[in-house]
Amino acid sequence: MAEASTNLAYFSGLLQSVAERGRAWARTRRAEPLGVPALLDLCQKLLKGRGEASEAATARLILDGYGALNPADKRAFLVGATDRFTADVDALTTAARAFLDNADAANATTLFERAEPPRQELIRRLNHAPGGTLSLVKMREDLLSVMRDEPRAELFDRDFRHMFASWFNRGFLVLRRIDWTSPANILEKIIQYEAVHAIADWNDLRRRLDPPDRRLYGFFHPAIGDEPLIFVEVALTPAIPDAIQPVLAPDRAPISPAQATTAVFYSISNAQKGLAGVSFGNFLIKQVVEDLKREWPKLTNFVTLSPVPGFVAWLKRERADEASPLMNAETQRALALTDRAGWTDKAGAREAVAKVLPTLAAHYFLRAKSASGKPLDPVARFHLGNGARLERLNPFGDLSASGVKQSLGLMVNYLYDLDRIEQNHEAFANRNEVAASATVKKLAPAPVAKGP
């Protein structure tokens, strides 16, 4: 690992040197900040350029100039680039007609080339700048925000997704275990990027990394150094847990990994918002499972302890729907208790909610569907798409303020059965079938098909 880091630093320094020389040759050094029109003109120049040194320098100048823009100007740049660097419709039409007249390989290649918008080549050339890959990830993060108000910017996003799918495929990713001896800059990023269960301070971080029954793994990309792409926190336990607070308790007693039967993936965080929609979390979990199994052969259960971020929003819609078959009088009374502050501290309220919660949750996972036929819950789609099975529902698994707000405290366990992962994945991907334990299925039986 040290040799790889040294080589990466060497080549990064070499590329930086080339770019600096290119700036001098191309005379592109500027003291004043660049505005949107100037940056777009530089992009045009970059697309027409041929020299590697000047190209790297121009790319870095564009990325630095973009980074210095205020949010409104960044929006103007991204929309302007979307419109300006689109495919030549006339050339594409000509190529399409030629292919239809003579559908040979040469015409197919020409059609493919004409169909690619210059935006994709712009992204490639911007990536020649030192540190260009991370800068482009951050640029796409801005683009995702712009798309909410500028739908046509989605065209640029498609180009980013196309490029990133190649750049961040599994073959380029490096799995690293992060522990208390890892460099401080990486540890700081783990605190910053943790998105499921916030890390309060350095002592909290140490409790998640240092004990022998705790692990943290992350995927890294050689082009962006010590910036994690995604990471997963793992607890080794003697049984499948049903609540997060004991797992994270400051005063818990660590166990020897040799005593553990279960590896619990209790937090998975995407560290780079600009890589949203680029799928590598499934590879992370599967590789971590393989590594843990190799290190501790006695581990027999590989499960998550997962949040249910969309549950309360779905419940609100069901409660407001007078025709909902789930909302009988008892259920409505129980859910009304959750509208009161501090209801989790009252035994009577918790008992009433616990009585109706499992059935509602089972329907949420097994029967509530999006327009595409997938489960509504994003975490469910992630794990089920990876081939996991919905194993257990845990009412009051997370009684933190955020846990109660998003799911009334509900958490779930997804089980990664190594012998059935591929079968479950195929059933979900091809037929939208949700793999679930018999216990969960009994709570929300499939509707009986009516005869003709």
C-alpha positions in Angstrom: 0.0 0.0 0.0 2.9 2.4 0.8 4.5 1.7 -2.6 1.2 2.3 -4.4 0.7 5.6 -2.5 4.3 6.6 -3.4 3.7 5.9 -7.0 0.4 7.8 -7.1 2.1 10.8 -5.4 4.9 10.6 -8.0 2.6 10.6 -11.0 0.3 13.2 -9.5 3.4 15.4 -9.0 4.5 14.7 -12.6 1.1 15.6 -14.0 1.1 18.8 -11.9 4.5 19.7 -13.3 3.3 19.2 -16.9 0.2 21.3 -16.2 2.3 24.1 -14.7 4.5 24.1 -17.8 1.5 24.0 -20.0 0.2 27.2 -18.3 3.4 28.9 -19.2 3.4 27.7 -22.8 -0.3 28.5 -23.3 0.0 31.8 -21.4 -3.3 31.0 -19.6 -2.3 32.4 -16.2 -4.8 35.1 -15.1 -5.0 37.2 -12.0 -8.6 38.2 -12.3 -11.4 35.6 -11.6 -13.1 34.2 -14.7 -16.8 34.7 -15.4 -19.2 32.3 -16.9 -18.8 33.4 -20.6 -15.0 33.2 -20.3 -15.1 29.8 -18.8 -17.4 28.5 -21.5 -15.1 29.9 -24.1 -12.2 28.1 -22.4 -14.2 24.9 -22.6 -14.6 25.5 -26.3 -10.8 26.0 -26.6 -10.2 22.9 -24.6 -12.3 20.8 -26.9 -10.4 22.1 -29.9 -6.9 21.8 -28.4 -4.4 19.2 -29.2 -1.4 19.7 -26.9 -1.3 17.6 -23.8 0.5 20.1 -21.6 -1.7 23.1 -22.6 -4.8 20.8 -22.4 -4.0 19.9 -18.8 -3.4 23.5 -17.9 -6.6 24.8 -19.5 -8.6 22.0 -17.8 -7.2 23.0 -14.4 -7.9 26.7 -15.1 -11.5 25.9 -16.0 -12.0 23.8 -12.9 -10.4 26.4 -10.6 -12.4 29.1 -12.2 -15.6 27.1 -11.8 -14.8 26.4 -8.1 -14.5 30.1 -7.5 -17.9 30.9 -8.8 -20.9 31.8 -6.6 -23.8 29.3 -6.7 -25.8 31.4 -9.2 -22.9 31.5 -11.6 -22.2 27.8 -11.2 -25.8 27.2 -12.2 -25.4 29.5 -15.2 -22.2 27.6 -16.2 -23.8 24.2 -15.9 -26.9 25.2 -17.9 -24.8 27.0 -20.4 -22.5 24.0 -20.9 -25.6 21.8 -21.3 -26.9 24.0 -24.1 -23.7 24.9 -25.8 -22.0 21.5 -26.0 -24.8 19.4 -27.3 -24.7 17.0 -30.3 -24.8 18.4 -33.8 -28.4 17.5 -34.9 -27.7 18.0 -38.6 -24.6 15.8 -38.5 -26.4 13.2 -36.5 -29.3 13.2 -38.9 -27.0 12.7 -41.9 -25.2 9.8 -40.1 -28.5 8.2 -39.2 -29.7 8.3 -42.8 -26.5 6.9 -44.0 -26.8 4.0 -41.6 -30.4 3.3 -42.6 -29.3 3.3 -46.3 -26.4 1.0 -45.6 -26.3 -0.6 -42.1 -22.6 -1.6 -42.1 -20.1 -1.3 -39.3 -18.5 1.8 -40.6 -21.8 3.7 -40.7 -22.7 2.4 -37.3 -19.4 3.7 -35.9 -20.0 7.1 -37.5 -23.5 7.3 -36.1 -22.2 6.4 -32.7 -19.6 9.2 -32.9 -22.1 11.8 -34.0 -24.6 10.8 -31.3 -22.1 11.5 -28.5 -22.5 15.1 -27.3 -19.3 17.2 -27.0 -20.2 17.4 -23.2 -18.8 13.9 -22.8 -15.5 14.8 -24.4 -15.4 18.0 -22.3 -15.7 15.8 -19.1 -12.9 13.6 -20.4 -10.6 16.5 -21.1 -11.4 18.2 -17.8 -10.3 15.0 -16.1 -6.8 15.5 -17.5 -6.2 18.3 -15.0 -4.3 17.4 -11.8 -7.0 16.5 -9.3 -9.6 16.6 -12.0 -11.6 13.5 -11.1 -12.5 14.8 -7.6 -13.3 18.3 -9.0 -15.7 16.7 -11.5 -17.4 14.7 -8.7 -17.9 17.9 -6.9 -19.2 19.6 -10.1 -21.8 16.8 -10.5 -22.9 17.4 -6.9 -23.7 20.9 -7.9 -25.4 19.7 -11.1 -27.8 17.4 -9.1 -29.0 20.5 -7.2 -29.4 22.5 -10.4 -31.5 19.8 -12.0 -34.3 20.5 -9.5 -35.1 23.8 -11.1 -33.5 23.3 -14.5 -34.8 19.9 -15.9 -32.8 20.2 -19.1 -29.6 20.0 -17.1 -30.4 16.3 -16.8 -28.8 15.9 -20.2 -25.5 16.9 -18.7 -26.1 14.6 -15.8 -26.6 11.7 -18.2 -23.1 12.4 -19.6 -21.6 12.5 -16.1 -23.3 9.2 -15.2 -22.1 7.6 -18.4 -18.5 8.6 -17.7 -18.5 7.8 -14.0 -19.9 4.4 -14.6 -16.7 3.6 -16.4 -14.3 5.5 -14.2 -15.7 4.1 -10.9 -16.3 0.5 -12.0 -15.3 -2.2 -9.5 -11.9 -2.8 -11.3 -10.6 0.6 -10.2 -11.8 0.5 -6.6 -9.6 -0.3 -3.7 -11.0 -1.8 -0.5 -9.2 -0.5 2.6 -9.8 -1.3 6.3 -9.9 1.9 8.3 -8.8 1.6 12.0 -7.7 3.9 14.7 -4.1 3.9 13.3 -5.3 5.2 9.9 -4.1 8.7 8.8 -5.9 11.5 10.6 -7.1 13.1 7.4 -9.1 9.9 6.6 -10.5 9.7 10.1 -11.7 13.3 9.9 -13.5 12.4 6.7 -15.2 9.4 8.3 -16.6 11.8 11.0 -17.6 14.3 8.3 -19.3 11.8 5.9 -21.1 9.5 8.4 -24.7 9.8 7.2 -26.7 7.2 9.3 -25.6 7.5 12.9 -23.7 10.7 13.5 -20.2 10.5 15.1 -20.2 12.9 18.1 -16.5 13.3 18.5 -13.1 11.6 18.4 -13.9 9.4 21.4 -17.1 8.2 19.6 -15.1 7.5 16.5 -12.5 5.5 18.5 -15.3 3.3 20.0 -16.3 2.4 16.4 -12.8 1.6 15.2 -10.6 0.5 18.0 -12.3 -2.4 19.9 -11.5 -5.9 18.5 -15.2 -6.5 17.6 -15.5 -3.5 15.4 -14.5 -3.0 11.8 -14.8 -0.2 9.2 -14.1 -0.6 5.5 -14.1 1.8 2.7 -13.8 1.9 -1.1 -11.2 4.3 -2.5 -10.3 5.3 -6.0 -6.6 5.8 -7.0 -7.4 9.1 -8.8 -8.8 10.8 -5.7 -6.4 9.6 -3.1 -7.6 9.5 0.5 -11.2 10.6 -0.2 -13.4 7.6 0.6 -16.2 6.9 -1.9 -18.4 4.8 0.4 -17.8 3.1 3.8 -19.5 0.5 6.0 -19.3 0.1 9.8 -19.4 -3.4 11.1 -20.1 -4.8 14.6 -19.2 -8.4 15.4 -21.8 -9.8 17.8 -22.9 -13.1 19.4 -26.5 -12.7 17.9 -28.5 -10.7 15.5 -29.3 -7.3 17.2 -32.7 -5.7 17.2 -31.7 -2.2 18.3 -28.9 0.3 17.5 -28.5 1.9 20.9 -26.8 -1.1 22.5 -24.5 -1.5 19.5 -23.3 2.1 19.9 -23.5 2.3 23.7 -20.3 4.0 25.2 -20.2 1.6 28.1 -20.7 -1.6 26.2 -18.3 -4.5 26.9 -16.4 -5.6 23.7 -16.1 -9.3 22.9 -13.5 -11.3 21.2 -14.2 -11.8 17.5 -13.8 -15.5 18.1 -17.0 -15.4 20.2 -19.0 -13.7 17.4 -21.4 -15.5 15.1 -22.8 -12.4 13.4 -21.4 -9.6 11.4 -23.7 -6.6 11.5 -23.5 -3.8 8.9 -25.1 -1.0 10.9 -24.1 2.0 8.9 -23.4 2.5 5.2 -22.5 6.0 4.1 -22.0 7.3 0.6 -19.2 9.9 1.1 -19.5 11.6 -2.3 -22.8 13.1 -3.2 -21.6 13.6 -6.7 -21.5 9.9 -7.2 -25.2 9.4 -6.4 -26.6 6.7 -8.6 -23.2 5.1 -9.4 -23.6 1.6 -7.9 -20.7 0.2 -6.0 -22.2 -0.3 -2.5 -23.2 -3.9 -3.5 -19.6 -4.7 -4.3 -18.5 -3.2 -1.0 -20.8 -5.4 1.1 -20.0 -8.6 -0.8 -16.3 -8.1 -0.6 -16.4 -7.2 3.1 -18.5 -10.4 3.7 -15.8 -12.4 1.9 -13.0 -10.8 3.9 -14.7 -11.3 7.2 -15.6 -14.9 6.4 -11.9 -15.6 5.5 -10.7 -13.9 8.7 -13.3 -15.4 11.1 -14.7 -18.7 9.6 -17.1 -19.1 12.5 -19.2 -16.2 11.4 -22.5 -17.6 10.2 -24.8 -14.6 9.9 -24.2 -11.5 7.8 -27.0 -9.0 8.5 -27.7 -5.3 8.5 -29.4 -3.2 11.2 -31.0 -0.7 8.9 -33.1 2.5 9.1 -36.4 2.9 7.4 -36.3 6.5 6.1 -39.6 6.6 4.2 -41.9 4.9 6.7 -43.4 7.8 8.5 -44.1 9.7 5.2 -45.9 6.6 3.9 -47.9 6.3 7.1 -49.0 9.9 6.9 -50.4 9.2 3.4 -52.2 6.1 4.6 -53.6 7.9 7.6 -55.0 10.6 5.4 -56.6 8.0 3.0 -60.1 7.2 4.2 -60.1 4.2 1.9 -56.9 2.6 3.3 -57.6 -1.0 4.3 -54.8 -0.7 6.9 -56.3 2.1 8.9 -59.0 0.6 11.2 -60.0 2.4 14.4 -57.4 0.6 16.6 -54.6 1.5 14.3 -55.7 5.1 13.9 -55.9 5.5 17.7 -52.4 4.0 18.2 -50.8 6.2 15.5 -52.5 9.3 16.9 -50.5 8.7 20.1 -47.3 9.2 18.0 -48.4 12.8 17.3 -47.7 13.7 20.9 -44.2 14.8 22.1 -42.5 12.3 24.3 -44.8 9.4 23.4 -41.9 6.9 23.4 -41.4 7.5 27.1 -44.9 6.4 27.9 -45.4 2.6 28.4 -49.0 2.6 27.3 -48.3 4.5 24.1 -45.4 2.3 23.2 -47.4 -0.8 23.9 -50.3 0.4 21.6 -47.9 1.3 18.8 -45.9 -1.9 19.1 -49.1 -3.8 18.6 -49.9 -2.3 15.1 -46.4 -1.4 13.9 -45.2 -4.8 12.6 -48.2 -5.3 10.3 -48.0 -1.8 8.9 -44.3 -2.2 8.3 -44.7 -5.6 6.6 -47.3 -4.0 4.2 -44.9 -1.1 3.6 -42.1 -3.4 2.5 -44.1 -6.1 0.7 -47.1 -4.4 -0.7 -46.4 -0.6 -1.1 -44.8 -0.1 -4.5 -43.4 2.7 -6.6 -44.6 3.2 -10.2 -41.8 0.9 -11.3 -43.0 -1.9 -9.0 -40.1 -1.6 -6.6 -40.5 -1.1 -2.8 -40.9 2.6 -1.7 -38.1 2.5 0.8 -34.6 3.4 -0.7 -32.7 1.4 1.8 -34.8 -1.6 1.0 -34.2 -1.2 -2.7 -30.5 -1.1 -2.1 -30.2 -4.3 0.0 -32.9 -6.3 -1.8 -31.2 -5.3 -5.1 -28.0 -6.7 -3.7 -29.6 -10.0 -3.0 -30.4 -9.7 0.7 -33.5 -11.0 2.4 -35.8 -8.9 4.6 -35.3 -11.0 7.7 -36.8 -9.2 10.7 -38.8 -6.1 11.7 -37.6 -4.4 14.9 -40.1 -1.9 16.5 -38.2 0.7 18.6 -34.9 -0.4 17.2 -33.8 3.3 17.1 -35.3 5.6 19.7 -33.0 8.5 18.8 -34.8 11.7 17.7 -34.0 11.1 14.0 -35.1 7.4 14.3 -38.5 8.3 15.8 -39.0 11.1 13.3 -38.4 9.0 10.2 -39.7 5.6 11.2 -41.3 5.7 14.7 -38.1 4.0 15.8 -38.5 1.0 13.4 -35.4 -0.7 12.2 -35.0 -3.9 10.1 -32.5 -6.7 9.6 -31.6 -7.7 6.0 -29.9 -11.0 5.9 -27.1 -11.8 3.3 -27.4 -15.5 2.8 -24.3 -16.4 0.8 -26.0 -19.3 -0.9 -29.0 -17.3 -2.1 -27.7 -13.8 -2.8 -27.6 -14.3 -6.6 -31.0 -16.0 -6.7 -32.6 -13.2 -4.6 -30.9 -10.6 -6.8 -32.2 -12.0 -10.0 -35.8 -12.4 -8.7 -35.8 -8.8 -7.5 -34.1 -7.3 -10.6 -36.2 -9.3 -13.1 -39.6 -9.7 -11.4 -39.6 -7.2 -8.5 -39.9 -10.1 -6.0 -39.0 -9.1 -2.4 -37.1 -11.9 -0.6 -38.5 -12.0 2.9 -38.6 -14.4 5.9 -41.7 -16.4 6.6 -42.2 -14.4 9.7 -42.4 -11.1 7.8 -44.6 -12.6 5.0 -47.2 -13.8 7.6 -47.7 -10.2 8.7 -48.7 -9.1 5.2 -50.2 -12.1 3.3 -50.4 -11.8 -0.5 -53.8 -10.8 -1.7 -55.9 -13.7 -2.9 -56.3 -13.6 -6.7 -59.9 -13.2 -7.8 -61.4 -15.6 -10.4 -62.9 -14.4 -13.7 
